[in-house]
Amino acid sequence: MDERELLDKAKQGDGMAMEALINAYYSRVFAFFYKNTGDHHQSKDLTQETFIKMVGGISGYRPQKPFKNWLFTIASNHLKNYYRSLSRLPERLELTEGYAATNPELDAKSDIAAALSHLPPAQRQAVILRYYFDFPIKDIAKITGARESTVKARLRYALEKLRKELTMYDE
């Protein structure tokens, strides 16, 4: 069964089709959150919550844009809400340097993961969507609710910061 058929059945309440969609995208959505937060357990929670939102909103999905983009828009918005909630905590949680070293199966490049963890969330998210998930700039803009020029600037500044930071690792 192709994705369009699964979507049609899921919109009609077919639990098996919904489960197939979740299984098809679970690891990518989890990786998106993990690469952004560096926290395995929090990423699992965020992934679960994203799929709960997907299930609740599937009837509103319109096939004008790819399902993957729609799902990652939900994930991106959920990540923004997560970061907002962190800013309200008395003590702000920070990504730990080298977080990937604790989970090498997800990211063998701990230097890159550590450098990514130092980027501001919006820049980190743009880099992850572009270079880990291959989204075009136009789609990243739609997913994150930013202008294309803003996404390009975020990517440019992020790559400059990453280049500097990774050069420090080489020295």
Residue frames as a rotation matrix with the C-alpha (Angstrom) as fourth column:
MET 1
0.587 0.810 0.000 0.00
0.810 -0.587 0.000 0.00
0.000 0.000 -1.000 0.00
ASP 2
-0.299 -0.722 0.624 1.45
0.665 -0.627 -0.406 3.40
0.684 0.294 0.668 -0.92
GLU 3
-0.888 -0.173 -0.427 1.50
0.448 -0.535 -0.716 6.44
-0.105 -0.827 0.553 1.34
ARG 4
-0.764 0.643 0.053 -1.51
-0.572 -0.713 0.405 8.12
0.298 0.279 0.913 -0.25
GLU 5
-0.021 0.759 -0.650 -3.65
-0.072 0.648 0.759 5.01
0.997 0.062 0.041 0.34
LEU 6
-0.416 -0.204 -0.886 -2.41
0.818 0.341 -0.463 4.81
0.397 -0.918 0.025 3.93
LEU 7
-0.997 0.022 -0.069 -3.31
0.007 -0.919 -0.393 8.47
-0.073 -0.393 0.917 4.44
ASP 8
-0.428 0.898 -0.097 -6.80
-0.591 -0.197 0.782 8.00
0.684 0.392 0.615 3.01
LYS 9
0.084 0.444 -0.892 -7.42
0.359 0.821 0.443 4.98
0.929 -0.358 -0.091 5.24
ALA 10
-0.659 -0.398 -0.639 -5.94
0.730 -0.134 -0.670 6.72
0.181 -0.907 0.379 8.29
LYS 11
-0.916 0.359 0.179 -8.21
-0.363 -0.932 0.013 9.72
0.172 -0.053 0.984 7.73
GLN 12
-0.018 0.947 -0.321 -11.16
-0.508 0.268 0.818 7.29
0.861 0.178 0.476 7.78
GLY 13
0.404 0.173 0.898 -10.05
-0.914 0.053 0.402 5.95
0.022 -0.983 0.180 11.15
ASP 14
0.824 -0.165 -0.542 -8.17
0.006 0.959 -0.282 2.82
0.567 0.229 0.791 10.07
GLY 15
0.827 -0.468 0.311 -5.85
-0.421 -0.149 0.895 2.05
-0.372 -0.871 -0.320 12.98
MET 16
0.484 -0.662 0.572 -3.59
0.628 0.718 0.300 -0.26
-0.609 0.213 0.764 10.96
ALA 17
0.478 -0.278 0.833 -2.98
0.701 -0.450 -0.553 2.46
0.529 0.849 -0.021 8.38
MET 18
0.852 -0.145 0.504 -2.24
-0.362 -0.858 0.365 4.97
0.379 -0.493 -0.783 11.15
GLU 19
0.724 -0.592 0.354 0.20
-0.083 0.435 0.897 2.54
-0.685 -0.679 0.266 12.73
ALA 20
0.435 -0.554 0.710 1.92
0.883 0.418 -0.214 1.99
-0.178 0.720 0.671 9.37
LEU 21
0.628 -0.174 0.758 2.38
0.228 -0.891 -0.393 5.77
0.744 0.419 -0.520 8.95
ILE 22
0.852 -0.311 0.422 3.78
-0.520 -0.394 0.758 6.09
-0.069 -0.865 -0.497 12.45
ASN 23
0.608 -0.635 0.477 6.17
0.332 0.749 0.574 3.19
-0.722 -0.191 0.666 11.88
ALA 24
0.530 -0.372 0.762 7.31
0.814 -0.027 -0.580 4.68
0.236 0.928 0.288 8.58
TYR 25
0.377 -0.309 0.873 8.27
0.067 -0.931 -0.359 8.03
0.924 0.194 -0.331 10.15
TYR 26
0.977 0.105 -0.187 9.00
0.189 -0.006 0.982 7.28
0.102 -0.994 -0.025 13.81
SER 27
0.329 -0.929 -0.171 12.78
0.884 0.239 0.403 6.94
-0.333 -0.284 0.899 13.52
ARG 28
-0.279 -0.423 0.862 13.14
0.740 -0.667 -0.089 10.10
0.612 0.613 0.499 11.42
VAL 29
0.525 0.524 0.671 11.04
-0.045 -0.769 0.637 12.20
0.850 -0.365 -0.380 13.79
PHE 30
0.911 -0.259 -0.322 12.91
0.384 0.247 0.890 10.78
-0.151 -0.934 0.324 16.79
ALA 31
-0.006 -0.979 0.202 16.25
0.999 0.004 0.046 11.57
-0.046 0.202 0.978 15.12
PHE 32
0.029 0.108 0.994 15.07
0.387 -0.918 0.088 15.12
0.921 0.382 -0.069 14.44
PHE 33
0.867 0.354 0.350 14.31
-0.175 -0.441 0.880 15.66
0.466 -0.825 -0.320 18.12
TYR 34
0.744 -0.627 -0.228 17.44
0.601 0.481 0.638 13.89
-0.291 -0.612 0.735 19.31
LYS 35
-0.128 -0.828 0.546 19.72
0.942 -0.274 -0.195 15.93
0.311 0.489 0.815 17.09
ASN 36
0.111 0.251 0.962 18.02
0.078 -0.967 0.243 19.09
0.991 0.048 -0.127 18.36
THR 37
0.779 0.323 0.537 17.86
-0.463 -0.280 0.841 18.29
0.422 -0.904 -0.069 22.08
GLY 38
-0.280 -0.940 -0.196 20.60
-0.570 0.327 -0.753 15.75
0.772 -0.099 -0.628 22.68
ASP 39
-0.576 0.178 0.798 18.39
-0.743 0.294 -0.602 14.03
-0.342 -0.939 -0.037 25.24
HIS 40
-0.934 0.133 -0.331 17.28
-0.072 0.838 0.540 10.50
0.349 0.529 -0.774 24.41
HIS 41
-0.618 0.729 -0.294 14.37
0.744 0.421 -0.520 10.34
-0.255 -0.540 -0.802 26.85
GLN 42
-0.263 0.511 -0.819 13.10
-0.091 -0.858 -0.506 13.82
-0.960 -0.059 0.272 26.05
SER 43
-0.724 -0.065 -0.686 13.31
-0.677 -0.124 0.726 13.00
-0.132 0.990 0.046 22.34
LYS 44
-0.878 0.453 -0.154 11.16
0.414 0.880 0.232 9.90
0.241 0.140 -0.960 22.88
ASP 45
-0.337 0.773 -0.537 8.59
0.616 -0.250 -0.747 12.01
-0.712 -0.583 -0.392 24.73
LEU 46
-0.337 0.162 -0.927 8.58
-0.476 -0.879 0.019 14.72
-0.812 0.448 0.373 22.06
THR 47
-0.918 -0.023 -0.397 8.26
-0.365 0.440 0.820 12.09
0.156 0.898 -0.412 19.33
GLN 48
-0.692 0.706 -0.151 5.31
0.719 0.654 -0.234 10.43
-0.066 -0.271 -0.960 21.08
GLU 49
-0.180 0.633 -0.753 3.60
0.325 -0.684 -0.653 13.80
-0.929 -0.362 -0.082 21.57
THR 50
-0.626 -0.105 -0.773 4.16
-0.622 -0.531 0.575 14.68
-0.471 0.841 0.267 17.91
PHE 51
-0.927 0.282 -0.246 2.49
0.034 0.719 0.694 11.49
0.373 0.636 -0.676 16.77
ILE 52
-0.439 0.814 -0.380 -0.40
0.769 0.123 -0.627 12.08
-0.464 -0.568 -0.680 19.15
LYS 53
-0.211 0.316 -0.925 -0.85
-0.242 -0.934 -0.264 15.49
-0.947 0.168 0.274 17.50
MET 54
-0.858 -0.138 -0.495 -0.55
-0.511 0.122 0.851 13.87
-0.057 0.983 -0.175 14.07
VAL 55
-0.801 0.594 -0.074 -3.27
0.585 0.803 0.114 11.34
0.127 0.048 -0.991 14.90
GLY 56
-0.203 0.748 -0.632 -5.51
0.621 -0.401 -0.674 14.09
-0.757 -0.529 -0.383 16.27
GLY 57
-0.019 0.143 -0.990 -5.01
-0.388 -0.913 -0.124 16.30
-0.921 0.382 0.073 13.24
ILE 58
-0.779 -0.385 0.494 -4.87
0.225 0.565 0.794 13.75
-0.585 0.730 -0.353 10.41
SER 59
0.106 0.896 0.432 -8.39
0.888 0.110 -0.446 14.62
-0.447 0.431 -0.784 9.28
GLY 60
0.748 0.155 -0.645 -7.14
0.013 -0.976 -0.219 18.15
-0.664 0.155 -0.732 8.54
TYR 61
-0.360 -0.930 0.076 -4.20
0.068 0.055 0.996 17.01
-0.930 0.364 0.044 6.41
ARG 62
0.795 0.525 -0.305 -4.51
-0.238 -0.193 -0.952 18.14
-0.558 0.829 -0.028 2.81
PRO 63
0.435 -0.651 0.622 -2.35
0.675 0.693 0.254 16.46
-0.596 0.309 0.741 0.15
GLN 64
0.978 -0.124 0.166 -1.30
0.024 -0.729 -0.684 19.80
0.206 0.673 -0.710 -1.40
LYS 65
0.195 -0.962 0.191 1.97
-0.933 -0.242 -0.266 19.43
0.303 -0.127 -0.945 0.47
PRO 66
-0.169 -0.311 -0.935 3.84
-0.170 0.944 -0.283 16.19
0.971 0.111 -0.212 1.10
PHE 67
0.801 0.511 -0.312 2.90
0.140 0.346 0.928 14.32
0.582 -0.787 0.206 4.26
LYS 68
0.095 -0.868 -0.487 6.54
0.950 0.225 -0.216 14.35
0.297 -0.442 0.846 5.39
ASN 69
-0.669 -0.335 0.664 6.54
0.245 -0.942 -0.228 18.18
0.702 0.011 0.712 5.31
TRP 70
0.258 0.862 0.436 3.24
-0.352 -0.336 0.873 18.33
0.900 -0.379 0.217 7.21
LEU 71
0.759 -0.004 -0.651 4.54
0.498 0.648 0.577 15.94
0.420 -0.762 0.493 9.87
PHE 72
-0.252 -0.938 -0.237 7.82
0.929 -0.166 -0.331 17.83
0.271 -0.304 0.913 10.27
THR 73
-0.366 0.242 0.898 5.87
-0.114 -0.970 0.215 21.08
0.923 -0.023 0.383 10.59
ILE 74
0.769 0.638 -0.034 4.08
-0.105 0.179 0.978 19.53
0.630 -0.749 0.205 13.56
ALA 75
0.484 -0.667 -0.566 7.44
0.855 0.498 0.145 18.37
0.185 -0.554 0.812 14.97
SER 76
-0.486 -0.698 0.526 9.03
0.595 -0.705 -0.387 21.79
0.640 0.125 0.758 14.41
ASN 77
0.046 0.598 0.800 6.19
-0.361 -0.737 0.572 23.59
0.931 -0.315 0.182 16.16
HIS 78
0.892 0.263 -0.367 6.35
0.190 0.519 0.833 21.11
0.410 -0.813 0.413 19.02
LEU 79
0.046 -0.961 -0.273 10.11
0.949 0.128 -0.289 21.70
0.313 -0.246 0.917 19.32
LYS 80
-0.461 -0.142 0.876 9.53
0.081 -0.990 -0.118 25.48
0.884 0.016 0.468 19.49
ASN 81
0.554 0.741 0.380 6.99
-0.385 -0.177 0.906 24.94
0.738 -0.648 0.187 22.28
TYR 82
0.687 -0.393 -0.611 9.46
0.664 0.680 0.310 22.71
0.294 -0.619 0.728 24.10
TYR 83
-0.403 -0.897 0.180 12.16
0.755 -0.437 -0.490 25.41
0.518 -0.061 0.853 23.95
ARG 84
-0.143 0.447 0.883 9.63
-0.293 -0.871 0.393 28.00
0.945 -0.203 0.256 25.16
SER 85
0.852 0.503 -0.143 8.77
-0.045 0.342 0.939 25.82
0.521 -0.794 0.314 28.13
LEU 86
0.247 -0.846 -0.472 12.47
0.912 0.367 -0.182 25.45
0.328 -0.386 0.862 28.97
SER 87
-0.511 -0.473 0.718 12.89
0.301 -0.881 -0.366 29.21
0.805 0.029 0.593 29.08
ARG 88
0.286 0.715 0.637 10.21
-0.480 -0.469 0.742 29.36
0.829 -0.518 0.209 31.78
LEU 89
0.638 -0.125 -0.760 12.01
0.578 0.729 0.366 26.92
0.509 -0.673 0.537 34.06
PRO 90
0.956 -0.277 -0.092 13.94
-0.117 -0.652 0.749 28.45
-0.268 -0.705 -0.656 36.95
GLU 91
-0.044 -0.997 0.059 17.15
-0.389 0.072 0.918 26.79
-0.920 0.017 -0.392 35.83
ARG 92
0.559 0.287 -0.778 17.53
-0.813 0.005 -0.583 26.47
-0.163 0.958 0.236 32.07
LEU 93
0.546 -0.352 0.760 18.51
0.184 0.936 0.301 23.04
-0.817 -0.025 0.576 30.81
GLU 94
0.260 -0.551 -0.793 21.45
-0.885 -0.465 0.033 23.08
-0.386 0.694 -0.608 28.41
LEU 95
0.925 -0.075 -0.373 22.64
-0.157 0.818 -0.554 20.53
0.346 0.571 0.745 25.90
THR 96
0.622 -0.756 0.205 25.72
-0.126 0.162 0.979 18.78
-0.773 -0.634 0.005 27.15
GLU 97
0.200 -0.655 -0.728 28.87
-0.971 -0.230 -0.060 18.94
-0.128 0.720 -0.683 25.11
GLY 98
-0.740 -0.562 -0.370 29.48
-0.637 0.762 0.117 15.65
0.216 0.322 -0.922 23.38
TYR 99
-0.057 0.799 0.598 26.01
-0.819 0.305 -0.486 14.27
-0.571 -0.518 0.637 24.06
ALA 100
0.595 0.316 -0.739 26.26
-0.746 0.560 -0.361 11.95
0.300 0.766 0.569 21.08
ALA 101
-0.471 -0.854 -0.221 29.13
-0.666 0.509 -0.545 10.09
0.578 -0.110 -0.809 22.74
THR 102
-0.609 0.289 0.739 26.61
-0.596 0.449 -0.666 8.56
-0.524 -0.846 -0.101 25.13
ASN 103
0.422 0.762 0.491 24.54
-0.057 0.563 -0.824 7.22
-0.905 0.319 0.281 22.22
PRO 104
-0.521 -0.769 -0.370 27.03
-0.401 -0.162 0.902 6.42
-0.754 0.618 -0.224 19.44
GLU 105
-0.515 0.376 0.770 24.43
0.702 0.701 0.127 4.41
-0.492 0.606 -0.625 17.50
LEU 106
0.604 0.795 -0.051 22.63
0.645 -0.525 -0.555 7.69
-0.468 0.302 -0.830 16.73
ASP 107
0.955 -0.288 0.073 25.61
-0.196 -0.796 -0.573 9.91
0.223 0.533 -0.816 15.91
ALA 108
0.605 -0.786 -0.128 29.14
0.796 0.593 0.123 8.63
-0.021 -0.176 0.984 15.54
LYS 109
-0.142 -0.651 0.745 30.44
0.594 -0.658 -0.462 12.15
0.792 0.377 0.480 14.88
SER 110
0.329 0.340 -0.881 30.55
0.943 -0.167 0.288 13.45
-0.050 -0.926 -0.375 18.43
ASP 111
-0.696 -0.603 -0.390 32.59
0.563 -0.796 0.224 16.54
-0.446 -0.063 0.893 17.45
ILE 112
-0.793 0.480 0.375 29.86
0.110 -0.493 0.863 17.60
0.599 0.726 0.338 15.03
ALA 113
0.160 0.898 -0.410 27.16
0.680 0.201 0.705 16.80
0.715 -0.391 -0.579 17.57
ALA 114
-0.045 -0.252 -0.967 28.94
0.922 -0.382 0.057 18.85
-0.384 -0.889 0.249 20.23
ALA 115
-0.945 -0.323 -0.050 29.37
0.270 -0.858 0.436 21.75
-0.184 0.399 0.898 17.79
LEU 116
-0.457 0.859 0.231 25.68
0.284 -0.106 0.953 21.52
0.843 0.501 -0.196 16.83
SER 117
0.168 0.556 -0.814 24.71
0.941 0.155 0.300 21.66
0.293 -0.816 -0.497 20.49
HIS 118
-0.476 -0.436 -0.764 26.30
0.674 -0.739 0.002 25.11
-0.565 -0.514 0.646 20.75
LEU 119
-0.855 0.221 0.470 24.15
0.274 -0.576 0.770 26.62
0.441 0.787 0.432 18.00
PRO 120
-0.670 0.735 0.104 21.03
-0.632 -0.491 -0.599 28.61
-0.390 -0.467 0.794 18.83
PRO 121
-0.313 0.585 0.748 17.93
0.129 0.806 -0.577 26.39
-0.941 -0.084 -0.328 18.46
ALA 122
0.686 0.640 -0.346 16.66
-0.238 -0.252 -0.938 28.03
-0.688 0.726 -0.021 15.24
GLN 123
0.146 -0.723 -0.676 20.03
-0.989 -0.116 -0.090 27.63
-0.014 0.681 -0.732 13.53
ARG 124
-0.722 -0.411 0.557 20.45
-0.480 0.877 0.025 24.06
-0.499 -0.249 -0.830 14.78
GLN 125
0.088 0.854 0.512 17.00
0.088 0.506 -0.858 23.14
-0.992 0.121 -0.030 13.51
ALA 126
0.705 0.143 -0.695 17.70
-0.611 -0.375 -0.697 24.65
-0.360 0.916 -0.177 10.06
VAL 127
-0.305 -0.906 -0.295 20.99
-0.952 0.284 0.113 22.72
-0.019 0.315 -0.949 9.78
ILE 128
-0.655 0.076 0.751 19.38
-0.206 0.939 -0.274 19.46
-0.727 -0.334 -0.600 10.85
LEU 129
0.438 0.887 0.148 16.44
-0.010 0.169 -0.986 19.79
-0.899 0.430 0.083 8.46
ARG 130
0.642 -0.214 -0.737 18.74
-0.750 -0.379 -0.543 20.75
-0.163 0.901 -0.403 5.57
TYR 131
-0.126 -0.898 -0.421 21.73
-0.930 0.255 -0.266 18.46
0.346 0.358 -0.867 6.01
TYR 132
-0.810 -0.109 0.576 20.36
-0.377 0.849 -0.370 15.48
-0.448 -0.517 -0.729 7.92
PHE 133
-0.144 0.871 0.470 16.90
0.295 0.491 -0.820 15.28
-0.945 0.021 -0.327 6.35
ASP 134
-0.791 -0.356 0.498 17.60
0.545 -0.037 0.838 16.87
-0.280 0.934 0.224 2.92
PHE 135
0.366 0.925 -0.103 14.73
0.781 -0.366 -0.506 19.35
-0.505 0.104 -0.857 3.01
PRO 136
-0.205 -0.369 0.907 15.04
0.799 -0.598 -0.062 22.15
0.565 0.712 0.417 0.45
ILE 137
-0.957 -0.239 -0.166 15.24
0.291 -0.789 -0.541 25.70
-0.002 -0.566 0.824 1.84
LYS 138
-0.563 0.813 0.148 11.72
-0.515 -0.485 0.707 26.43
0.646 0.322 0.692 0.59
ASP 139
0.229 0.654 -0.721 10.34
0.194 0.695 0.693 23.50
0.954 -0.298 0.032 2.61
ILE 140
-0.471 -0.460 -0.753 12.37
0.834 0.045 -0.549 24.41
0.286 -0.887 0.363 5.70
ALA 141
-0.953 0.157 0.260 10.84
-0.186 -0.979 -0.087 27.89
0.241 -0.131 0.962 5.52
LYS 142
-0.083 0.991 -0.104 7.33
-0.501 0.049 0.864 26.41
0.862 0.124 0.492 5.43
ILE 143
0.134 0.084 -0.987 8.07
0.561 0.815 0.146 23.89
0.817 -0.574 0.062 8.18
THR 144
-0.519 -0.475 -0.711 9.58
0.852 -0.226 -0.472 26.47
0.064 -0.851 0.522 10.55
GLY 145
0.573 0.811 -0.120 7.29
0.811 -0.582 -0.056 29.36
-0.115 -0.065 -0.991 9.61
ALA 146
0.037 -0.656 -0.754 10.25
0.205 -0.733 0.648 31.53
-0.978 -0.179 0.107 8.60
ARG 147
0.786 0.116 -0.608 11.02
-0.513 -0.427 -0.745 33.36
-0.346 0.897 -0.276 5.36
GLU 148
0.857 -0.501 0.120 13.37
0.481 0.696 -0.533 31.67
0.183 0.515 0.838 2.90
SER 149
0.314 -0.766 0.561 15.86
-0.130 -0.620 -0.774 34.51
0.940 0.170 -0.294 3.36
THR 150
0.425 -0.107 0.899 15.78
-0.900 -0.153 0.407 33.91
0.094 -0.982 -0.161 7.13
VAL 151
0.924 -0.083 0.374 16.43
0.010 0.981 0.192 30.20
-0.383 -0.173 0.907 6.64
LYS 152
0.647 -0.727 0.230 19.36
0.432 0.101 -0.896 30.99
0.628 0.679 0.380 4.33
ALA 153
0.216 -0.558 0.801 20.80
-0.596 -0.725 -0.344 33.41
0.773 -0.403 -0.490 6.89
ARG 154
0.669 0.073 0.740 20.37
-0.699 0.401 0.592 30.87
-0.254 -0.913 0.319 9.71
LEU 155
0.920 -0.332 0.208 22.17
0.379 0.891 -0.250 28.26
-0.103 0.309 0.946 7.65
ARG 156
0.456 -0.783 0.423 24.98
0.161 -0.395 -0.904 30.65
0.876 0.480 -0.054 6.70
TYR 157
0.231 -0.350 0.908 25.57
-0.845 -0.534 0.009 31.80
0.482 -0.769 -0.420 10.29
ALA 158
0.812 0.119 0.572 25.30
-0.441 0.766 0.468 28.25
-0.382 -0.632 0.674 11.60
LEU 159
0.846 -0.523 0.108 27.82
0.479 0.654 -0.585 26.92
0.235 0.546 0.804 9.08
GLU 160
0.261 -0.761 0.594 30.24
-0.256 -0.648 -0.717 29.73
0.931 0.034 -0.364 9.96
LYS 161
0.350 -0.069 0.934 29.93
-0.936 -0.080 0.344 28.89
0.051 -0.994 -0.092 13.66
LEU 162
0.936 0.018 0.351 30.30
-0.065 0.990 0.122 25.17
-0.346 -0.137 0.928 12.99
ARG 163
0.670 -0.733 0.112 33.36
0.292 0.122 -0.948 25.77
0.682 0.669 0.296 10.82
LYS 164
0.104 -0.631 0.769 35.01
-0.670 -0.615 -0.415 27.81
0.735 -0.472 -0.487 13.61
GLU 165
0.480 0.156 0.863 34.11
-0.841 0.362 0.402 25.34
-0.249 -0.919 0.305 16.30
LEU 166
0.974 -0.093 0.205 35.22
0.136 0.968 -0.211 22.29
-0.179 0.234 0.956 14.32
THR 167
0.464 -0.863 0.198 38.48
-0.027 -0.238 -0.971 24.01
0.885 0.445 -0.134 13.46
MET 168
0.161 -0.352 0.922 39.09
-0.948 -0.315 0.045 24.35
0.275 -0.881 -0.385 17.21
TYR 169
0.810 0.181 0.558 38.64
-0.381 0.885 0.266 20.57
-0.446 -0.429 0.786 17.56
ASP 170
0.868 -0.495 0.019 41.30
0.301 0.496 -0.814 19.97
0.394 0.713 0.580 14.92
GLU 171
0.337 -0.784 0.522 43.88
-0.448 -0.621 -0.643 22.14
0.828 -0.017 -0.560 16.71
